[in-house]
Amino acid sequence: MSEPIRPSTILPAVRTPFTVVTEDGQTLIGEVSAPLSNPTAAILCCHPNPTGGGMMDSHIYKKAANRLPAMAGITVVRFNTRGTTSEAGTSTGSYDNGRAEKFDVEAMIRYCFDVLQLKELWVVGWSFGTSIAISHARDPRIKGLILLSPTLLDIVEGDLEFWADDGRPITALIPEYDDYLKPDQAAERFAVIPQIKLIPVAGAKHLWVGEPMVHRVLTEITQIVAPARLPLPTEI
């Protein structure tokens, strides 16, 4: 007898903790959640601002790691940026408002390609994580960016223009009731990037609370990186 997917649902995957040393000597902690079979693509998750409680276990990413390997064959790579703590431990260093986090993002991308040997890698950012993705996830091997609740608070001049010139795909999910960047504001701010796909999400808030919103976000991610595996189940 089937039962609905719940916030606590954990589906089978190979879950492996890791540490990565950045170019400036900090040690990042994280976890890879890989499918048992039939892999499709991979996502590298950049979490919300640690000063507000953001970490690799922020609920959308924890649920992605708990579900997407089994549901869609997606490998989910999560990590704590410098100075960030989760149940798995604390990365060394200290929060730097998105600047020194450049070394974190670059080290993680190298780890995904050079150690994990992932081929189809997308970078997913959420809130603060969107800013460090836009600013620092520029390795030519990544497929593109997926932005959840972008704030554009921590980017610097030239960041958006880089992606406009680069041309790789970017999709941004914009909550109707976001605290920082609502859909009409996002359309104006992101207008410089011609290839960006903006998806306004009715009824959503910045933190994507509630199982319907989690399902929507995970569906949109899967639509981009592994569309053949849709629809995602709502029961197991």
Buried (B, 14 or more C-beta within 10 A) or exposed (E): EEEEBEEEBBBEBEBEEBEBEBEEEBBBBBBBBBBEEEBBBBBBBBBBBBEEEBBBBBEBBBBBBBBBBBBBBBBBBBBBBBBBBBEBBBBBBEBBEBEBBBBBBBBBBBBBBEEBEBEBBBBBBBBBBBBBBBBBBBBEEBBBBBBBBBBBBBBEEEBBEEBBEEEEBBBBBBBEEBEBBBBEEBBEBBEEBEEBBBBBBEEBBBBBEEBEBBBBBBBBBBBBBBEEBEEBBEEE
